[in-house]
Amino acid sequence: MASELAKEIVQMSQRQDRTSSLVLIVFSRSIRSRDIRNEQETMRITAPIEGGKLIFRISFPIPNYTPILGNNVHDNNQLAEKTILDYDAENIEGAATCIEGYMSYRDKRDVMLFQVIDNGALGQFPLSRWTLEENQSGKTGSRVQTLQKILNVLLVKS
């Protein structure tokens, strides 16, 4: 009887699997339009619960590279399938560092928060928008810390 009670307590304490009700999207800074539908999405970050564990799921396209004479030539029009990285929620610094590295390498600066509606589509307008400039000194520490704070926005209960 005690072991059954213990099992029941453990089951009750586990988180129920769910999809993320919010998504952070990293957009290209090269487009200056106020209409977000004209901006180029490059990375999505969600916080689903899977197998009872809260995770940060980061997905982004990787460009195809064509080897020509030993060089890697980047073709912006050809994107490979999306890469998906899952980070335990406790590793928020690792997730933020991954996002920051992607943003730095690809000159991305804008992060927007959207609600995910029933069919998985994004809400019509962003709930929030952050523009993250690189530090003048070239250090990325404070931008990683800012991204950690932004990632916490995904941790709302739905």
ChimeraX commands (.cxc) that place a marker at each C-alpha (Angstrom):
marker #1 position 0.00,0.00,0.00 radius 0.5
marker #1 position 2.81,2.42,0.83 radius 0.5
marker #1 position 4.53,1.69,-2.49 radius 0.5
marker #1 position 1.28,2.32,-4.36 radius 0.5
marker #1 position 0.92,5.64,-2.57 radius 0.5
marker #1 position 4.52,6.54,-3.43 radius 0.5
marker #1 position 3.90,5.70,-7.11 radius 0.5
marker #1 position 0.78,7.85,-7.10 radius 0.5
marker #1 position 2.66,10.80,-5.58 radius 0.5
marker #1 position 5.43,10.47,-8.17 radius 0.5
marker #1 position 2.89,10.34,-11.00 radius 0.5
marker #1 position 1.11,13.42,-9.67 radius 0.5
marker #1 position 4.36,15.33,-9.39 radius 0.5
marker #1 position 5.40,14.64,-12.98 radius 0.5
marker #1 position 4.58,17.26,-15.53 radius 0.5
marker #1 position 2.01,16.43,-18.14 radius 0.5
marker #1 position 3.30,16.52,-21.72 radius 0.5
marker #1 position 2.19,19.57,-23.67 radius 0.5
marker #1 position 3.18,21.64,-26.63 radius 0.5
marker #1 position 4.48,25.16,-26.17 radius 0.5
marker #1 position 1.84,27.91,-26.16 radius 0.5
marker #1 position 4.45,30.54,-27.04 radius 0.5
marker #1 position 7.29,30.67,-29.55 radius 0.5
marker #1 position 10.30,32.95,-29.86 radius 0.5
marker #1 position 11.36,33.63,-33.43 radius 0.5
marker #1 position 14.68,35.13,-34.53 radius 0.5
marker #1 position 14.23,37.29,-37.64 radius 0.5
marker #1 position 16.63,38.69,-40.19 radius 0.5
marker #1 position 17.58,42.27,-39.45 radius 0.5
marker #1 position 18.27,42.98,-43.12 radius 0.5
marker #1 position 14.60,43.70,-43.81 radius 0.5
marker #1 position 13.44,47.03,-42.37 radius 0.5
marker #1 position 9.70,46.61,-43.01 radius 0.5
marker #1 position 7.26,47.08,-40.15 radius 0.5
marker #1 position 5.14,44.27,-41.63 radius 0.5
marker #1 position 6.52,41.17,-39.92 radius 0.5
marker #1 position 5.10,38.96,-42.67 radius 0.5
marker #1 position 7.84,40.41,-44.91 radius 0.5
marker #1 position 10.63,39.53,-42.50 radius 0.5
marker #1 position 12.69,36.38,-42.92 radius 0.5
marker #1 position 12.30,33.88,-40.09 radius 0.5
marker #1 position 15.51,32.07,-39.25 radius 0.5
marker #1 position 15.10,30.31,-35.89 radius 0.5
marker #1 position 12.25,29.13,-33.64 radius 0.5
marker #1 position 12.50,28.43,-29.91 radius 0.5
marker #1 position 9.72,26.70,-27.97 radius 0.5
marker #1 position 9.43,25.18,-24.48 radius 0.5
marker #1 position 7.35,21.98,-24.65 radius 0.5
marker #1 position 7.11,19.33,-21.97 radius 0.5
marker #1 position 7.97,15.87,-23.32 radius 0.5
marker #1 position 8.32,12.74,-21.26 radius 0.5
marker #1 position 7.58,14.84,-18.18 radius 0.5
marker #1 position 10.65,17.06,-18.84 radius 0.5
marker #1 position 10.56,20.74,-19.72 radius 0.5
marker #1 position 12.88,21.45,-22.64 radius 0.5
marker #1 position 13.92,24.32,-24.87 radius 0.5
marker #1 position 13.54,23.20,-28.49 radius 0.5
marker #1 position 15.56,25.24,-30.97 radius 0.5
marker #1 position 14.96,24.67,-34.67 radius 0.5
marker #1 position 16.61,26.41,-37.58 radius 0.5
marker #1 position 17.40,25.75,-41.23 radius 0.5
marker #1 position 20.92,24.95,-42.26 radius 0.5
marker #1 position 22.01,26.18,-45.69 radius 0.5
marker #1 position 23.26,23.66,-48.20 radius 0.5
marker #1 position 26.94,23.90,-48.99 radius 0.5
marker #1 position 28.31,22.83,-52.34 radius 0.5
marker #1 position 31.96,21.79,-52.38 radius 0.5
marker #1 position 33.69,23.45,-55.33 radius 0.5
marker #1 position 37.45,23.00,-55.67 radius 0.5
marker #1 position 37.76,22.24,-51.99 radius 0.5
marker #1 position 35.79,25.33,-50.88 radius 0.5
marker #1 position 32.36,25.39,-49.30 radius 0.5
marker #1 position 30.09,27.65,-51.32 radius 0.5
marker #1 position 26.95,28.82,-49.58 radius 0.5
marker #1 position 23.72,28.97,-51.59 radius 0.5
marker #1 position 21.14,31.14,-49.81 radius 0.5
marker #1 position 18.34,29.77,-51.97 radius 0.5
marker #1 position 18.95,26.13,-51.01 radius 0.5
marker #1 position 18.20,25.21,-47.41 radius 0.5
marker #1 position 18.61,21.76,-45.98 radius 0.5
marker #1 position 16.06,20.36,-43.57 radius 0.5
marker #1 position 15.70,22.02,-40.21 radius 0.5
marker #1 position 18.09,21.15,-37.44 radius 0.5
marker #1 position 16.43,20.63,-34.07 radius 0.5
marker #1 position 18.33,20.92,-30.79 radius 0.5
marker #1 position 16.71,20.10,-27.44 radius 0.5
marker #1 position 18.10,21.55,-24.21 radius 0.5
marker #1 position 16.93,20.63,-20.71 radius 0.5
marker #1 position 15.28,23.69,-19.18 radius 0.5
marker #1 position 17.95,23.64,-16.45 radius 0.5
marker #1 position 20.53,24.34,-19.18 radius 0.5
marker #1 position 19.11,27.74,-20.05 radius 0.5
marker #1 position 22.63,29.14,-20.47 radius 0.5
marker #1 position 23.46,26.50,-23.10 radius 0.5
marker #1 position 20.28,27.29,-25.03 radius 0.5
marker #1 position 20.96,31.05,-24.84 radius 0.5
marker #1 position 24.56,30.56,-25.98 radius 0.5
marker #1 position 23.39,28.50,-28.97 radius 0.5
marker #1 position 20.92,31.22,-29.96 radius 0.5
marker #1 position 23.51,33.95,-29.51 radius 0.5
marker #1 position 26.05,32.10,-31.65 radius 0.5
marker #1 position 23.50,31.63,-34.41 radius 0.5
marker #1 position 22.51,35.30,-34.24 radius 0.5
marker #1 position 26.12,36.48,-34.35 radius 0.5
marker #1 position 27.14,34.25,-37.23 radius 0.5
marker #1 position 24.16,35.23,-39.35 radius 0.5
marker #1 position 23.86,38.91,-38.34 radius 0.5
marker #1 position 20.43,38.48,-36.79 radius 0.5
marker #1 position 19.22,40.89,-34.14 radius 0.5
marker #1 position 15.45,40.72,-33.68 radius 0.5
marker #1 position 13.63,38.24,-31.44 radius 0.5
marker #1 position 9.82,38.22,-31.38 radius 0.5
marker #1 position 7.39,36.41,-29.11 radius 0.5
marker #1 position 4.22,34.97,-30.66 radius 0.5
marker #1 position 1.32,33.01,-29.29 radius 0.5
marker #1 position 0.77,29.61,-30.87 radius 0.5
marker #1 position -2.88,29.13,-31.71 radius 0.5
marker #1 position -4.80,25.86,-31.79 radius 0.5
marker #1 position -3.67,24.55,-35.18 radius 0.5
marker #1 position 0.00,25.36,-34.54 radius 0.5
marker #1 position -0.08,28.59,-36.52 radius 0.5
marker #1 position 1.29,31.82,-35.10 radius 0.5
marker #1 position -0.89,34.59,-33.79 radius 0.5
marker #1 position -1.31,37.48,-36.20 radius 0.5
marker #1 position 0.85,39.95,-34.25 radius 0.5
marker #1 position 3.89,39.55,-32.00 radius 0.5
marker #1 position 3.33,39.85,-28.25 radius 0.5
marker #1 position 6.83,41.30,-27.73 radius 0.5
marker #1 position 9.89,42.24,-29.74 radius 0.5
marker #1 position 13.50,42.59,-28.65 radius 0.5
marker #1 position 16.36,44.00,-30.71 radius 0.5
marker #1 position 19.66,42.64,-29.44 radius 0.5
marker #1 position 22.73,44.49,-30.61 radius 0.5
marker #1 position 26.20,43.06,-30.19 radius 0.5
marker #1 position 28.31,44.56,-27.44 radius 0.5
marker #1 position 30.68,47.31,-28.48 radius 0.5
marker #1 position 33.61,45.41,-26.98 radius 0.5
marker #1 position 32.76,42.28,-28.97 radius 0.5
marker #1 position 31.98,40.28,-25.82 radius 0.5
marker #1 position 28.80,38.26,-25.94 radius 0.5
marker #1 position 28.24,37.71,-22.21 radius 0.5
marker #1 position 25.57,40.33,-21.62 radius 0.5
marker #1 position 23.64,39.34,-24.75 radius 0.5
marker #1 position 23.61,35.71,-23.56 radius 0.5
marker #1 position 22.30,36.92,-20.18 radius 0.5
marker #1 position 19.58,38.94,-21.94 radius 0.5
marker #1 position 18.63,35.88,-24.00 radius 0.5
marker #1 position 18.38,33.82,-20.79 radius 0.5
marker #1 position 15.87,36.35,-19.44 radius 0.5
marker #1 position 13.93,36.25,-22.71 radius 0.5
marker #1 position 13.87,32.42,-22.65 radius 0.5
marker #1 position 12.19,32.59,-19.24 radius 0.5
marker #1 position 9.17,34.14,-20.98 radius 0.5
marker #1 position 8.50,30.73,-22.57 radius 0.5
marker #1 position 8.16,29.08,-19.16 radius 0.5
marker #1 position 4.60,30.21,-18.50 radius 0.5
marker #1 position 2.04,27.60,-17.56 radius 0.5
marker #1 position -0.51,27.07,-20.28 radius 0.5
marker link #1:1,2 radius 0.2
marker link #1:2,3 radius 0.2
marker link #1:3,4 radius 0.2
marker link #1:4,5 radius 0.2
marker link #1:5,6 radius 0.2
marker link #1:6,7 radius 0.2
marker link #1:7,8 radius 0.2
marker link #1:8,9 radius 0.2
marker link #1:9,10 radius 0.2
marker link #1:10,11 radius 0.2
marker link #1:11,12 radius 0.2
marker link #1:12,13 radius 0.2
marker link #1:13,14 radius 0.2
marker link #1:14,15 radius 0.2
marker link #1:15,16 radius 0.2
marker link #1:16,17 radius 0.2
marker link #1:17,18 radius 0.2
marker link #1:18,19 radius 0.2
marker link #1:19,20 radius 0.2
marker link #1:20,21 radius 0.2
marker link #1:21,22 radius 0.2
marker link #1:22,23 radius 0.2
marker link #1:23,24 radius 0.2
marker link #1:24,25 radius 0.2
marker link #1:25,26 radius 0.2
marker link #1:26,27 radius 0.2
marker link #1:27,28 radius 0.2
marker link #1:28,29 radius 0.2
marker link #1:29,30 radius 0.2
marker link #1:30,31 radius 0.2
marker link #1:31,32 radius 0.2
marker link #1:32,33 radius 0.2
marker link #1:33,34 radius 0.2
marker link #1:34,35 radius 0.2
marker link #1:35,36 radius 0.2
marker link #1:36,37 radius 0.2
marker link #1:37,38 radius 0.2
marker link #1:38,39 radius 0.2
marker link #1:39,40 radius 0.2
marker link #1:40,41 radius 0.2
marker link #1:41,42 radius 0.2
marker link #1:42,43 radius 0.2
marker link #1:43,44 radius 0.2
marker link #1:44,45 radius 0.2
marker link #1:45,46 radius 0.2
marker link #1:46,47 radius 0.2
marker link #1:47,48 radius 0.2
marker link #1:48,49 radius 0.2
marker link #1:49,50 radius 0.2
marker link #1:50,51 radius 0.2
marker link #1:51,52 radius 0.2
marker link #1:52,53 radius 0.2
marker link #1:53,54 radius 0.2
marker link #1:54,55 radius 0.2
marker link #1:55,56 radius 0.2
marker link #1:56,57 radius 0.2
marker link #1:57,58 radius 0.2
marker link #1:58,59 radius 0.2
marker link #1:59,60 radius 0.2
marker link #1:60,61 radius 0.2
marker link #1:61,62 radius 0.2
marker link #1:62,63 radius 0.2
marker link #1:63,64 radius 0.2
marker link #1:64,65 radius 0.2
marker link #1:65,66 radius 0.2
marker link #1:66,67 radius 0.2
marker link #1:67,68 radius 0.2
marker link #1:68,69 radius 0.2
marker link #1:69,70 radius 0.2
marker link #1:70,71 radius 0.2
marker link #1:71,72 radius 0.2
marker link #1:72,73 radius 0.2
marker link #1:73,74 radius 0.2
marker link #1:74,75 radius 0.2
marker link #1:75,76 radius 0.2
marker link #1:76,77 radius 0.2
marker link #1:77,78 radius 0.2
marker link #1:78,79 radius 0.2
marker link #1:79,80 radius 0.2
marker link #1:80,81 radius 0.2
marker link #1:81,82 radius 0.2
marker link #1:82,83 radius 0.2
marker link #1:83,84 radius 0.2
marker link #1:84,85 radius 0.2
marker link #1:85,86 radius 0.2
marker link #1:86,87 radius 0.2
marker link #1:87,88 radius 0.2
marker link #1:88,89 radius 0.2
marker link #1:89,90 radius 0.2
marker link #1:90,91 radius 0.2
marker link #1:91,92 radius 0.2
marker link #1:92,93 radius 0.2
marker link #1:93,94 radius 0.2
marker link #1:94,95 radius 0.2
marker link #1:95,96 radius 0.2
marker link #1:96,97 radius 0.2
marker link #1:97,98 radius 0.2
marker link #1:98,99 radius 0.2
marker link #1:99,100 radius 0.2
marker link #1:100,101 radius 0.2
marker link #1:101,102 radius 0.2
marker link #1:102,103 radius 0.2
marker link #1:103,104 radius 0.2
marker link #1:104,105 radius 0.2
marker link #1:105,106 radius 0.2
marker link #1:106,107 radius 0.2
marker link #1:107,108 radius 0.2
marker link #1:108,109 radius 0.2
marker link #1:109,110 radius 0.2
marker link #1:110,111 radius 0.2
marker link #1:111,112 radius 0.2
marker link #1:112,113 radius 0.2
marker link #1:113,114 radius 0.2
marker link #1:114,115 radius 0.2
marker link #1:115,116 radius 0.2
marker link #1:116,117 radius 0.2
marker link #1:117,118 radius 0.2
marker link #1:118,119 radius 0.2
marker link #1:119,120 radius 0.2
marker link #1:120,121 radius 0.2
marker link #1:121,122 radius 0.2
marker link #1:122,123 radius 0.2
marker link #1:123,124 radius 0.2
marker link #1:124,125 radius 0.2
marker link #1:125,126 radius 0.2
marker link #1:126,127 radius 0.2
marker link #1:127,128 radius 0.2
marker link #1:128,129 radius 0.2
marker link #1:129,130 radius 0.2
marker link #1:130,131 radius 0.2
marker link #1:131,132 radius 0.2
marker link #1:132,133 radius 0.2
marker link #1:133,134 radius 0.2
marker link #1:134,135 radius 0.2
marker link #1:135,136 radius 0.2
marker link #1:136,137 radius 0.2
marker link #1:137,138 radius 0.2
marker link #1:138,139 radius 0.2
marker link #1:139,140 radius 0.2
marker link #1:140,141 radius 0.2
marker link #1:141,142 radius 0.2
marker link #1:142,143 radius 0.2
marker link #1:143,144 radius 0.2
marker link #1:144,145 radius 0.2
marker link #1:145,146 radius 0.2
marker link #1:146,147 radius 0.2
marker link #1:147,148 radius 0.2
marker link #1:148,149 radius 0.2
marker link #1:149,150 radius 0.2
marker link #1:150,151 radius 0.2
marker link #1:151,152 radius 0.2
marker link #1:152,153 radius 0.2
marker link #1:153,154 radius 0.2
marker link #1:154,155 radius 0.2
marker link #1:155,156 radius 0.2
marker link #1:156,157 radius 0.2
marker link #1:157,158 radius 0.2
view
